[in-house]
Amino acid sequence: MYEDILKLSALQLDALREIGNVGAGNSATALSQIINRKIDMTVPQVAIMPLDDVPNVVGGPDAMVAGVYLRVFGPAPSSILFLLPRDSAFCLVDMLMGREPGSTTSLTSMDESALMEIGNILAGAYLNALSYFTHLTLLPSIPALAVDMAGAILSVILSQLGQMGDHALVIETEFTTATDDVKGHFFLIPDPGSLTTILAAIGVKE
Amino acid sequence: MSELIKVGMADYKVGKNPASLISYGLGSCVGIALYDPMTKIGGLAHIMLPDSTQARSAENPAKFADTALPRMLDDMLKLGAFKSRMVAKIAGGSQMFAFANATDIMRVGERNAEAVRNVLKKIDIRLIADDTGGNYGRTVELKLDSGIYRVKTIDKGEKEL
């Protein structure tokens, strides 16, 4: 059975927002500890939008971004994508590698590993909270990284959703360092069918 | 300045000289340009998926290779283009993330490109340029004054097909 995301109730959307909140809170704490900086996060938005609108969340289909992508395995398969504007990714790498701010202008394979590891840690923290909340065992795949246009990176997920409909349900949070030099968008995009499982697990069936 | 017509994901547009048709940030999607050099009428489709018969939802025909192309062709004929003169150029269909065990989902770019080639064969339009595959995104622009299909990337330069 595949749910119709256009017919979710306000209560269900609230429940999903709360899930996003708990997960993202955990991720923000993890990120803050790794780079030893204060991290602000937005209240997660649960947005149901036409597929071609999704890239606009991060600045449009031709915005230059770094994306760490992970698949989520278990009873509620999903996609996780951590997207940063390319300059933010460079800045984050400077912090991780202990370089002067502004010194990274392209990524070495070590830098790429570091970014993937960040994606891994954020996803792990997020899923931990989500698993605890739902009592579902949710496990992340190994991460994959691409630095490219936002539309191109998102197309990987959007084409999967496109098999089922013309809209995407995204649970999205923005992380920002207090000094505003690193910004990132964390997306959880449940596969078709997974929402039903998640909502049933937390007892919000309608 | 000639008009720049934007084509979104899972959409297509047709137009006449001196306009240009542009679509940003193609990854696994394929951008299909059809052009009639005599009337300078062209169309650009940005398809996401190979086959509407495999999908659960086929509400938007512009999303699929097999349904978008015939419709775009029809719209171009209505504008006055001739099918026998039309040529096709395609770009996109990349695999953005490399996982060791590439599933069908990951290979959607390759399947998209393959489906587009098959549909072009079926509707009998000559494919004269093909820039598909790889692991990077592309922005494509069809210039209707010349039929030049410009493919821009971030790290792999720019080409004119």
Interface residues (C-beta under 8 A of the other chain):
Chain A: Y2 L51 D52 P55 G60 P61 D62 M64 Y69 S141 I142 A144 L145 A146 V147 D148 M149 A150 G151 A152 I153 L154 S155 V156 L158 S159 Q160 G162 Q163 M164 G165 D166 P192
Chain B: G8 M9 A10 D11 Y24 G25 L26 G27 S28 C29 M48 L49 Q54 A55 R56 S57 E59 N60 K63 S94 M96 F97 A98 F99 I105 M106 V108 N135 Y136 G137 R138 T139 I154
